[in-house]
Amino acid sequence: MGSEPSRPAPWLSPEAQALAGLLLTSHQQAFGTPLLAGLASDTSPGLAAQELFAAEVVVLAHDGADPSGDPGPRLTYANRAALRLWQRPWEAMVGMPSRLTAEPAERASRSQALVAAQAQDALTGYRGIRIDSQGRRFAIDGACLWTLRDGSGQPCGQAARFNRWWWL
């Protein structure tokens, strides 16, 4: 009667909890405002990761690889709002080349925005066209892009958040 030990949800793994903390602190550093209002600074890593995953704002992150390279940056994080919007499970979204969130005609402008955000550390007001796993197009507006920085201040990825989008 052996039963397998239950594994935590992927967004609650130790790596994902650490990344959630990085997303939260890097956002605060980049914009001077919290990514999640009302989340205490002494919140446990597990609770912070759960709150970020459950947030209504769409939050994505990638590893920061050169956007002009092949395959370019790969997604390292997507919260529930992002998974729903792109209609992908965590296992399909995390690890996917982030360029695939946009249709081919939109990838050059997406890449330019990532380079601009990297040069400035943060960018607000980004808008663009994206595509879900079923090929449905949607517009995003007012997105914020920022650089993720590790404990020593070195860039280690980029993230985006937005809450305004609509189907095209």
C-alpha positions as CSV (number, residue, x, y, z in Angstrom):
1,M,0.0,0.0,0.0
2,G,2.7,2.4,-0.8
3,S,1.6,5.9,-1.6
4,E,3.7,8.5,-3.3
5,P,4.6,11.5,-1.2
6,S,2.5,14.4,-2.3
7,R,4.6,17.0,-4.1
8,P,3.9,20.7,-3.6
9,A,2.3,22.7,-6.4
10,P,5.1,23.8,-8.8
11,W,4.7,27.4,-7.8
12,L,5.4,26.5,-4.2
13,S,8.6,24.6,-4.9
14,P,11.7,26.0,-3.1
15,E,12.9,27.4,-6.4
16,A,9.6,29.0,-7.3
17,Q,9.3,30.5,-3.8
18,A,12.8,32.0,-4.2
19,L,11.8,33.4,-7.6
20,A,8.5,34.8,-6.2
21,G,10.6,36.6,-3.5
22,L,12.9,38.0,-6.2
23,L,9.9,39.2,-8.3
24,L,8.5,41.0,-5.3
25,T,11.8,42.7,-4.2
26,S,12.9,43.5,-7.7
27,H,9.6,45.2,-8.5
28,Q,9.9,47.3,-5.3
29,Q,13.4,48.3,-6.2
30,A,12.5,49.1,-9.9
31,F,9.3,51.1,-9.2
32,G,9.3,52.0,-5.6
33,T,6.0,50.3,-5.1
34,P,5.0,46.8,-4.0
35,L,4.0,44.3,-6.7
36,L,1.2,43.1,-4.3
37,A,-0.4,45.8,-2.1
38,G,-0.9,44.7,1.5
39,L,1.7,42.0,1.6
40,A,3.8,42.5,4.7
41,S,7.6,42.5,4.2
42,D,8.0,39.7,6.8
43,T,5.5,37.4,5.0
44,S,6.8,33.8,4.8
45,P,8.3,32.8,1.4
46,G,5.5,30.2,1.0
47,L,2.7,32.6,1.6
48,A,4.3,35.3,-0.6
49,A,4.6,32.7,-3.4
50,Q,1.0,31.6,-3.0
51,E,-0.3,35.3,-2.9
52,L,1.7,36.1,-6.1
53,F,0.4,33.0,-7.9
54,A,-3.2,33.8,-6.9
55,A,-3.0,37.6,-7.7
56,E,-5.4,38.9,-10.3
57,V,-2.6,40.9,-12.1
58,V,-0.8,38.9,-14.8
59,V,2.8,38.3,-13.8
60,L,5.5,36.6,-16.0
61,A,9.2,36.2,-15.7
62,H,12.0,34.9,-18.0
63,D,15.6,34.0,-17.5
64,G,17.0,37.1,-19.2
65,A,18.8,35.4,-22.1
66,D,19.6,37.6,-25.1
67,P,16.3,38.3,-26.8
68,S,18.0,38.2,-30.2
69,G,19.5,34.8,-29.5
70,D,17.9,31.4,-30.3
71,P,15.8,30.4,-28.5
72,G,16.1,33.6,-26.5
73,P,14.7,33.9,-23.0
74,R,12.8,31.1,-21.5
75,L,9.9,31.7,-19.1
76,T,10.7,30.9,-15.5
77,Y,7.4,32.0,-13.9
78,A,3.8,32.5,-14.7
79,N,1.1,33.1,-12.2
80,R,-2.4,31.7,-12.4
81,A,-3.7,34.8,-14.2
82,A,-1.0,34.3,-16.9
83,L,-1.7,30.6,-17.2
84,R,-5.4,31.3,-17.7
85,L,-4.8,34.0,-20.2
86,W,-2.4,31.9,-22.3
87,Q,-4.4,28.8,-21.7
88,R,-1.4,26.7,-20.7
89,P,-0.6,24.7,-17.5
90,W,2.5,25.6,-15.5
91,E,4.4,22.7,-17.0
92,A,3.9,23.9,-20.5
93,M,4.4,27.6,-19.8
94,V,7.4,27.6,-17.6
95,G,10.5,26.6,-19.6
96,M,8.9,27.7,-22.9
97,P,10.8,30.3,-25.0
98,S,9.1,33.6,-24.0
99,R,8.9,34.8,-27.6
100,L,6.2,32.2,-28.2
101,T,3.8,34.3,-26.1
102,A,3.6,36.6,-29.1
103,E,2.8,35.8,-32.7
104,P,5.7,35.9,-35.2
105,A,4.8,39.4,-36.6
106,E,5.0,40.9,-33.1
107,R,8.2,39.3,-31.9
108,A,10.6,42.0,-33.1
109,S,8.7,44.8,-31.3
110,R,8.5,42.6,-28.2
111,S,12.3,42.0,-28.3
112,Q,12.9,45.8,-28.7
113,A,10.8,46.4,-25.6
114,L,12.8,43.8,-23.6
115,V,16.1,45.4,-24.7
116,A,14.8,48.9,-23.7
117,A,13.6,47.6,-20.3
118,Q,16.9,46.0,-19.7
119,A,18.8,49.2,-20.5
120,Q,16.5,51.3,-18.2
121,D,16.0,48.5,-15.5
122,A,12.3,49.3,-15.8
123,L,9.7,50.3,-18.3
124,T,6.1,51.3,-17.9
125,G,3.3,51.7,-20.3
126,Y,4.2,48.8,-22.7
127,R,1.6,47.7,-25.1
128,G,1.6,44.9,-27.6
129,I,-0.2,41.9,-29.2
130,R,0.1,38.4,-27.7
131,I,-1.3,35.0,-28.7
132,D,-2.7,32.2,-26.5
133,S,-2.1,28.5,-26.9
134,Q,-5.2,28.3,-29.2
135,G,-4.0,31.0,-31.6
136,R,-6.3,33.7,-30.2
137,R,-4.8,37.2,-30.3
138,F,-5.1,39.7,-27.5
139,A,-3.8,43.1,-26.8
140,I,-2.0,44.1,-23.6
141,D,-1.8,47.7,-22.4
142,G,0.0,49.5,-19.6
143,A,2.4,46.6,-18.9
144,C,5.4,47.2,-16.6
145,L,8.7,45.4,-17.5
146,W,11.6,45.2,-15.0
147,T,14.9,43.6,-14.5
148,L,15.2,40.9,-11.9
149,R,18.3,41.2,-9.7
150,D,19.9,38.5,-7.6
151,G,21.2,39.0,-4.0
152,S,24.4,40.6,-5.3
153,G,22.5,43.0,-7.6
154,Q,23.4,41.2,-10.8
155,P,20.7,41.0,-13.5
156,C,19.2,37.5,-13.6
157,G,16.1,37.9,-15.7
158,Q,13.2,40.1,-16.5
159,A,9.6,40.2,-15.5
160,A,6.3,41.8,-16.6
161,R,3.0,42.6,-15.0
162,F,-0.2,43.9,-16.5
163,N,-3.9,43.9,-15.8
164,R,-5.3,45.5,-18.9
165,W,-5.9,43.2,-21.9
166,W,-8.7,42.4,-24.4
167,W,-9.3,39.9,-27.1
168,L,-8.9,41.0,-30.7
